[in-house]
Amino acid sequence: MASSSFDLAQPPKITSAKILIAGGFGVGKTTMVGAISEIAPLSTEELITARSEGVDDLSGVESKATTTVALDFGRITVSPKLILYLFGTPGQERFRFFWDELAAGALGAVVLADIRRLDDSFPTIDFFESRRLPFVVGVNYFDGAHRYRVADLRGALDLEDHVPLSYCDARNHESCKQLLVGLTEHLLAGLESLPEQPISGTPAPPAIR
């Protein structure tokens, strides 16, 4: 009996990618991972205690009671062929030594920025620029904060023209998903712009003069 096309069909190849969710202290990284993850997110949040006084800058986030001390972890299926594993970084400078470990093997990052504390974004942006790791910037809009023009924010953050920037709501699943879709498109655009490489073992054609 002849096999049907259904019998011969192969399941789609699933590709996974590691993505970082980074930014300053209290910017909404844990909130974003929790809002977008399709699994119960792993979080290493601990209560902020008196020991952090004079160490962690709580300016603008005085009501924050917990902090991430290692990482947040979540997962989202973008399409039947693409799964993103999300790693949220700790925001405090004293935990920055985790960043190099978390960045290993990552394809890209979402940098969350707080409209009220844009200066806190510079160390994160510098980190990814120095490692040439592609990233997008999501300006997390907090209730009651002033809403600036995107062009003005780009200038304030000194972003290169090719780096995507948009407002977002780290509490909203769809808003977070759009950030990740934007990062995926940014990564694909970067791959398309790379020059073609000769196949390994095949000499490159001589230059025409």
Buried (B, 14 or more C-beta within 10 A) or exposed (E): EEEEEEEEEEEEEEEEBBBBBBBBBBBBBBBBBBBBBEEEBBBBBEEBEEEBEEEBBBEBBEEEEEBBBBBBBBBBEBEEEEBBBBBBBBBBBEBBEBBEEBBEEBBBBBBBBBBBBBEBBEBBBEBBBEEEBBBBBBBBBBEEEEEBEEEEBBEEBEBEEEBBBBBBBBEBBEBBBBBBEBBBEBBEEEEEEEEEEEEEEEEEEEEEE
